[in-house]
Amino acid sequence: MSFKNLRILDHPLIQQKLFYIRDKRTNNLHFRTMLNEISGLMVYEVTRNMPVRPRELETPLEKTTGYVLAKPVTLVPILRAGLAMSDGILNLIPHARVGHLGLYRDKETLKPIEYYRKFPSDIADSEIIVIDPMLATGGSASAALDFVKETGGTSITFVCLVAAPEGVHYLEEHHPDIPVYTAALDRELNDHKYILPGLGDAGDRIYGTE
């Protein structure tokens, strides 16, 4: 199965850390540590083609020209699980701003409900990375991308740890302009809309609320 907007990051270090994240024996502390590390490795690839601009500087020996990112970066984690990916990314992009978007899935309708939104005022002028460990049905991710676009965001990327084909297909239908980066494309969703083989409930495993 192929998707035009999907990029699978198969770097050996990413895949090894994903192994430990999937393992049900991995405790909350180790899970959070691995998630931070894998997020940093992933964003290194995600940012590979971000635009840069020249900037003059002076070394200890002479003047020269270097390059910096052309636009600021804004992370938008989908609460709550997405927040745990932020630190790993901020280790590589310490000047990035962090917007927050709170969504939960209604247990009856399975549709996303917004309960919190706080974005930088100039988010439209930045490179935007929306992050969430799981891309399952695609409903929450699509809603998050809708909200970001409502604020004027145009340069947007979605990053997740594992994705289900159903979720990738949903985003491709509703947001064909948004690239999706993941460490793994899993097999399917079960009857309860959990990803198989997946890694369980990411939020519960991050915060110890099983």
Stockholm file with secondary structure:
# STOCKHOLM 1.0

chainA/1-210         MSFKNLRILDHPLIQQKLFYIRDKRTNNLHFRTMLNEISGLMVYEVTRNMPVRPRELETPLEKTTGYVLAKPVTLVPILRAGLAMSDGILNLIPHARVGHLGLYRDKETLKPIEYYRKFPSDIADSEIIVIDPMLATGGSASAALDFVKETGGTSITFVCLVAAPEGVHYLEEHHPDIPVYTAALDRELNDHKYILPGLGDAGDRIYGTE
#=GR chainA/1-210 SS CCCTTEEECCCHHHHHHHHHHHCTTCCHHHHHHHHHHHHHHHHHHHTTTCCEEEEEEECSSCEEEEEEESSCEEEEEEETGGGGGHHHHHHHCTTCEECEEEEEECTTTCCEEEEEEECCTTGGGSEEEEECSEESSSHHHHHHHHHHHHTTCCSEEEECSEECHHHHHHHHHHCTTSCEEESEECSEECTTSCEESCCSCHHHHHHTCC
#=GC SS_cons         CCCTTEEECCCHHHHHHHHHHHCTTCCHHHHHHHHHHHHHHHHHHHTTTCCEEEEEEECSSCEEEEEEESSCEEEEEEETGGGGGHHHHHHHCTTCEECEEEEEECTTTCCEEEEEEECCTTGGGSEEEEECSEESSSHHHHHHHHHHHHTTCCSEEEECSEECHHHHHHHHHHCTTSCEEESEECSEECTTSCEESCCSCHHHHHHTCC
//
